Amino acid sequence: MINRKYEDGGVTDVLARGAEIVIEPVGDKRGREAFVDLGRAFSDRLPHFVPQIRAEQIELVDPAKNPFFGHARVQLFIAKQGGKPVGRISAHIDELALAMPAEQGFGPGTGFFGYFDAEDESIARALLAAAEAWLVGQGMHRVLGPISLSIWEEPGLLVKGQDHAPMLLMGHHPAHYAGWIEAAGYARAKTLYTYDLDITKPFPPLVQRIVQSGHKNARITIRKVRKKDWDAEVATILGILNDAWSDNWGFVPFSPAEVAYAGKKLRPLIFEDLNMIAELDGRPVAFMLTWPDINAALAKIRGKLFPFGWITMLRWLRFPKGAGMRVPLMGVLKEFHSSRLASQLAFMMIEEIRVQATSKYSSTRGEIGWILEDNQGMVAIADTIQSKINREYVIYERSLG
């Protein structure tokens, strides 16, 4: 039996057997660094995990640097047992998510947990209880997670696909976390998929015919992203994204500060011939982003830039030969969603990217995702190009009475 005592936003769990578990709120720079380092220590145990750059991870939980904090309330917690760190969790409330319609997944009264790691189930329960207590204290009546921190960063818990390394910005978690979260009273809210694709093979004849038909249409232009006009291109892409995804489950619009931040962060990973904008009569109506998988380089340097890791990274960023390719985002303006044009533009962009990736970068593998389980349009596209589900993530929910 676990007795819970809530104090100052934290929780102390006294177990009938074993040492006391103390959950401490994190509130300063040293605490945030300890929070990140604890997560890195947990992740380092996992087969196929790829260490990320520590400074980048610390920046994501720094209110002074991550613009997510401009519209969010966040509390980080570290669990200790016998004075030793044994787990961590975040509790957060996104004001933009609160403003969304409830039928789209978030809405009024919905908070989140994320950055979830625990040594055992009793510690997991204590951490979840701490996050829930903080959210209730902030007026929330429902919790979703894990989402770390924004829905656009690393949503969901990996429940299938631990047998291979994740690509860039994809979470990697041990399989037993799912059982602990479900045992604490959480149910599946939504499942997200990523799809694996052998890009050395031509697409099926049906797709080839659709692509060829599109190229014969003088109204359609598929062009590369122009880095010399980077700020304008970012605005175009995110404008399409905010329109195309606006009815999707879990959608939260990007704030202007987040647009600028994302543009700056992503620029080094943007290779013009791997990112496409589709125009209809000269008007941008669709886009597809593709990132070479930097995790392959990070694995070599174990996430450490110094003393010599930066050399490996610079070489990779100049020319990522043989890199896997991840398609994290695509969108078509909502006005075209029920038309044949939407899928045609998607096929045209992905075919152009496939050709560039294989011919110029010697790539052999692509990954598309994540994709919502009930996004029928994107699931149909993934099925038509004969890609296969290779990773499954779950976002859980629970009512807070």
Protein Blocks (a to p, Z undefined) as FASTA:
>chain_A
ZZdddeehiacdddfbdcdddddddfbfklmmmmmmmmmmmmmmpghiacddfklmmmmm
gmklmmklmmcccddddddeehiacbdcdddddfklmmpcfknopaghiacdehiacfbl
mlmmmmmmmmmmmmmmnopabdcddddfbfklmgcjdfbhplbccdehiacddfklmmmm
mmnopacfbdcddddddfkbccdfklmmmmmmmmmmmkbccddddfklmmmmmmmmmmmm
mmmmmmgghiacddfklmmmmmmmmmmmpcfklcccddeehiafbdcdddddfklmmmmn
nopabfklmmmmmmmmmocghiacddfbgcddfklmmpmklmmmmmmmmmmmmmmmmmmn
opabdceddddfklmklmmmmmmnopacfbdcdddddddZZ
